[in-house]
Amino acid sequence: MRIVVIGGTGLIGSQVVKRLGEHGHDAVPASPNSGVNTVTGEGVEEVLQGADVLVDVSNSPSFADDDVMNFFTAATTNLTNAAKKAGVGHYVALSIVGTDELPDSGYLRAKVAQEKLIKESGLTYSIIRATQFFEFAGAIANSADVGGVVHLPHGGVQPIAASDVAAVVGRTAATEPVNGVLEIGGPEEFTMDGWIRTVLAQRKDEREVVSDPQAKYFGTFLTGRQLVPNEGAQLQPTSLQDWFAAGN
C-alpha cells in the first residue's frame, strides 16, 4: 500500500516509515521540509494522490494554547478534506490517553478538537491514544525545574517506549480501520514524580524531584489516573528497565 506519514521525519514518524518500508509498503514521509505544510495546505493534495492510508503523527511547533489549537484544527481540516478528495481509505492519527479528561490543558483541548474533526469527517479512521513516551522524561523534568528542584504532580502515568508506539501505528496503518479509539500504554504504572525521579537517578542527575500538589502538567492539575489507559487498552512490552538497558 501507499501510506503517507505526516510528521514522517519525527521521533515516531521516522520509525513508522522505516517499519512500513520493511514490510513492503510504499511509505512516504511528509513534513514541511519535504514541501508539505498541513497548516497552510501547501503540498497536501499532491502528496495524497494515490495514497491508500494517511498516518498523522505530526505535532505543533508551539505548545501555547492558541497556537496548538490553531495548528491541530487547521492541519486536520486540510488533511481530512484532501484525504476525502484523494479517496484515501484509512486515516490513522496519534493522540493521547486522557485527552477528554483534562480540559484545563490547552494542548489536550486541541487534541480533542483534532479527534472530533477526524470522527466527523466521514472518513474511515483509527485514533491511537498513547500514554507519555519514555523519551519525554528529560523534557518533562526540565519544564518543571524551579531553581534546580523538579516540581511534579503525583498523578498516575503509564509511560511507553516510542518504538512500541511506532510499532502499533505501523500495524494499525497496514490493517483495517477500527473506526474508533485504541488506547495503548506501557506495562507499568508510576506516579508522575516517581517516574521522573527514577529516570533522573538512572542518568545520575542529582536534581531533587518533589511531589507538589500545586504543580501542573501541560497546564492542568493531575491528581488521579487521568493519564493511565482504561481497561481494555493494549499494553506494550517494553518496560522502563528494558528501555534503560537499550542505552537510553
C-alpha positions as CSV (number, residue, x, y, z in Angstrom):
1,M,0.0,0.0,0.0
2,R,1.0,3.6,-0.4
3,I,1.0,5.1,3.0
4,V,1.7,8.8,3.6
5,V,3.1,9.6,7.0
6,I,2.5,13.3,8.1
7,G,5.3,14.1,10.5
8,G,7.3,11.3,8.9
9,T,10.7,12.7,9.9
10,G,10.0,13.0,13.7
11,L,10.5,10.7,16.6
12,I,7.5,8.4,15.9
13,G,7.1,9.1,12.2
14,S,10.6,8.2,11.1
15,Q,10.2,4.8,12.8
16,V,6.8,4.2,11.3
17,V,8.2,4.9,7.8
18,K,11.1,2.5,8.4
19,R,8.8,-0.3,9.7
20,L,6.3,0.1,6.9
21,G,9.0,0.0,4.3
22,E,10.5,-3.1,5.8
23,H,7.1,-4.8,5.4
24,G,6.9,-3.9,1.7
25,H,4.7,-0.8,1.8
26,D,5.4,2.4,-0.1
27,A,5.8,4.7,2.9
28,V,6.1,8.3,2.1
29,P,7.4,10.7,4.8
30,A,5.8,14.2,4.6
31,S,6.7,17.3,6.5
32,P,7.4,21.0,5.9
33,N,11.0,20.0,4.9
34,S,9.6,18.0,2.0
35,G,7.2,20.8,0.9
36,V,4.1,19.6,2.8
37,N,2.7,22.1,5.2
38,T,-0.6,20.9,6.7
39,V,-1.4,24.2,8.3
40,T,-1.3,26.2,5.1
41,G,-2.3,23.3,2.9
42,E,0.8,23.6,0.7
43,G,1.6,20.2,-0.9
44,V,-1.1,18.3,0.9
45,E,-3.3,17.4,-2.0
46,E,-0.3,16.5,-4.1
47,V,1.3,14.1,-1.6
48,L,-2.0,12.3,-1.0
49,Q,-2.6,11.4,-4.7
50,G,-2.8,7.7,-4.9
51,A,-2.5,7.1,-1.2
52,D,-4.3,4.2,0.4
53,V,-3.7,5.4,4.0
54,L,-2.8,8.7,5.7
55,V,-1.0,8.5,9.0
56,D,-0.8,11.7,11.1
57,V,1.8,11.8,13.8
58,S,2.6,15.5,13.4
59,N,2.9,17.9,16.3
60,S,2.6,21.6,16.9
61,P,5.8,23.5,16.9
62,S,4.4,25.7,19.7
63,F,2.6,24.4,22.8
64,A,1.0,27.8,23.6
65,D,-2.8,27.3,24.0
66,D,-3.9,29.3,20.9
67,D,-1.0,28.1,18.8
68,V,-1.6,24.4,19.4
69,M,-5.4,24.7,18.9
70,N,-4.8,26.6,15.6
71,F,-2.3,24.0,14.5
72,F,-4.4,20.9,15.0
73,T,-7.7,22.4,13.8
74,A,-6.1,23.9,10.6
75,A,-4.0,20.9,9.9
76,T,-6.7,18.3,10.5
77,T,-9.2,20.2,8.4
78,N,-6.8,20.4,5.5
79,L,-5.8,16.8,5.8
80,T,-9.4,15.4,6.1
81,N,-10.5,17.5,3.1
82,A,-7.6,16.4,1.0
83,A,-8.0,12.8,2.1
84,K,-11.6,12.7,1.0
85,K,-10.7,14.3,-2.3
86,A,-8.0,11.7,-2.9
87,G,-10.1,8.8,-1.9
88,V,-7.9,7.8,1.0
89,G,-9.4,4.7,2.7
90,H,-7.9,5.0,6.2
91,Y,-7.0,7.9,8.3
92,V,-4.7,7.0,11.3
93,A,-4.0,9.6,13.9
94,L,-1.9,9.5,17.0
95,S,-3.5,11.1,20.1
96,I,-3.0,11.0,23.9
97,V,-4.6,8.9,26.6
98,G,-6.8,11.2,28.9
99,T,-7.4,13.9,26.3
100,D,-11.0,14.3,27.2
101,E,-10.5,14.1,31.0
102,L,-8.2,17.1,31.4
103,P,-10.0,20.1,29.8
104,D,-7.8,22.7,31.6
105,S,-4.9,21.7,29.4
106,G,-4.8,23.8,26.2
107,Y,-2.8,21.1,24.5
108,L,-5.2,18.3,25.3
109,R,-8.2,20.5,24.3
110,A,-6.5,20.8,20.9
111,K,-6.2,17.0,20.7
112,V,-9.9,16.7,21.5
113,A,-10.6,19.1,18.6
114,Q,-8.4,17.1,16.3
115,E,-10.1,13.8,17.2
116,K,-13.6,15.4,16.7
117,L,-12.7,16.6,13.2
118,I,-11.5,13.2,12.2
119,K,-14.5,11.4,13.7
120,E,-16.9,13.8,11.9
121,S,-15.0,13.8,8.6
122,G,-16.8,10.8,7.0
123,L,-13.5,9.0,6.5
124,T,-12.8,5.6,7.9
125,Y,-10.3,6.1,10.7
126,S,-8.3,4.7,13.6
127,I,-7.3,7.0,16.5
128,I,-4.5,5.7,18.7
129,R,-4.3,7.2,22.1
130,A,-0.9,6.6,23.6
131,T,0.5,7.4,27.1
132,Q,3.6,9.6,27.7
133,F,6.7,8.4,26.0
134,F,9.8,7.4,28.0
135,E,11.7,9.7,25.7
136,F,9.9,12.8,27.0
137,A,11.1,12.3,30.6
138,G,14.0,14.7,30.4
139,A,11.9,17.4,28.8
140,I,9.2,17.0,31.5
141,A,11.9,17.3,34.2
142,N,13.3,20.4,32.6
143,S,9.9,22.1,32.2
144,A,9.2,21.5,35.9
145,D,12.6,22.7,37.2
146,V,12.3,25.6,39.7
147,G,15.7,26.6,41.0
148,G,17.2,23.2,40.5
149,V,14.3,21.4,42.1
150,V,11.8,19.5,39.9
151,H,8.2,20.0,41.0
152,L,5.7,17.5,39.6
153,P,2.2,16.2,40.4
154,H,1.7,12.8,42.0
155,G,-1.0,11.6,39.5
156,G,-0.6,8.3,37.7
157,V,1.1,7.7,34.4
158,Q,1.9,4.5,32.5
159,P,4.6,5.6,30.1
160,I,5.5,3.8,26.9
161,A,8.6,3.4,24.6
162,A,8.4,5.4,21.4
163,S,9.4,2.3,19.5
164,D,6.3,0.5,20.8
165,V,4.1,3.4,19.7
166,A,5.6,3.3,16.2
167,A,5.0,-0.4,16.0
168,V,1.3,-0.1,16.9
169,V,0.9,2.9,14.5
170,G,2.5,0.9,11.7
171,R,0.4,-2.2,12.3
172,T,-2.7,-0.2,12.5
173,A,-1.9,1.6,9.2
174,A,-1.5,-1.7,7.5
175,T,-4.7,-3.3,8.7
176,E,-8.4,-2.5,8.6
177,P,-9.7,0.7,10.3
178,V,-11.2,0.4,13.7
179,N,-13.5,3.4,13.3
180,G,-12.9,4.2,16.9
181,V,-10.2,4.8,19.5
182,L,-7.5,2.3,20.5
183,E,-5.6,3.0,23.8
184,I,-2.0,1.9,24.3
185,G,0.4,2.2,27.2
186,G,3.5,0.7,28.8
187,P,3.4,-2.3,31.1
188,E,3.9,-0.5,34.4
189,E,2.1,2.3,36.2
190,F,4.0,5.0,38.1
191,T,3.3,8.3,39.6
192,M,4.5,11.3,37.5
193,D,7.0,12.3,40.1
194,G,8.1,8.7,40.7
195,W,8.7,8.1,37.1
196,I,10.8,11.2,36.5
197,R,12.7,10.6,39.8
198,T,13.7,7.1,38.5
199,V,14.9,8.4,35.2
200,L,16.9,11.2,36.7
201,A,18.5,8.8,39.2
202,Q,19.4,6.4,36.3
203,R,21.1,9.3,34.5
204,K,23.0,10.4,37.6
205,D,21.1,13.7,37.5
206,E,21.2,14.9,41.1
207,R,18.2,17.2,41.0
208,E,15.6,16.6,43.7
209,V,12.1,15.6,42.4
210,V,9.3,16.7,44.8
211,S,5.7,15.8,44.7
212,D,3.9,19.1,44.5
213,P,0.1,19.3,44.6
214,Q,0.3,22.8,43.0
215,A,2.5,21.6,40.1
216,K,0.7,21.5,36.8
217,Y,1.3,19.2,33.8
218,F,0.6,20.9,30.4
219,G,-1.5,23.5,32.2
220,T,-3.6,21.1,34.3
221,F,-3.6,19.7,37.7
222,L,-3.0,15.9,37.7
223,T,-4.4,14.3,40.8
224,G,-5.7,10.9,39.7
225,R,-5.2,8.4,37.0
226,Q,-6.4,10.5,34.0
227,L,-3.2,9.7,32.1
228,V,-3.5,5.9,32.7
229,P,-5.1,3.9,30.0
230,N,-8.5,2.4,30.6
231,E,-9.3,-1.3,30.9
232,G,-9.0,-3.0,27.6
233,A,-6.0,-0.9,26.5
234,Q,-3.3,-2.7,24.5
235,L,-0.3,-2.7,26.9
236,Q,3.1,-2.9,25.1
237,P,6.1,-5.0,26.2
238,T,8.9,-2.5,26.8
239,S,9.4,-1.7,30.5
240,L,11.3,1.3,31.8
241,Q,14.2,-1.0,32.8
242,D,14.2,-2.5,29.3
243,W,14.4,1.0,27.9
244,F,17.3,1.8,30.1
245,A,19.0,-1.4,29.1
246,A,18.8,-0.4,25.5
247,G,21.0,2.6,26.2
248,N,18.5,5.3,26.8
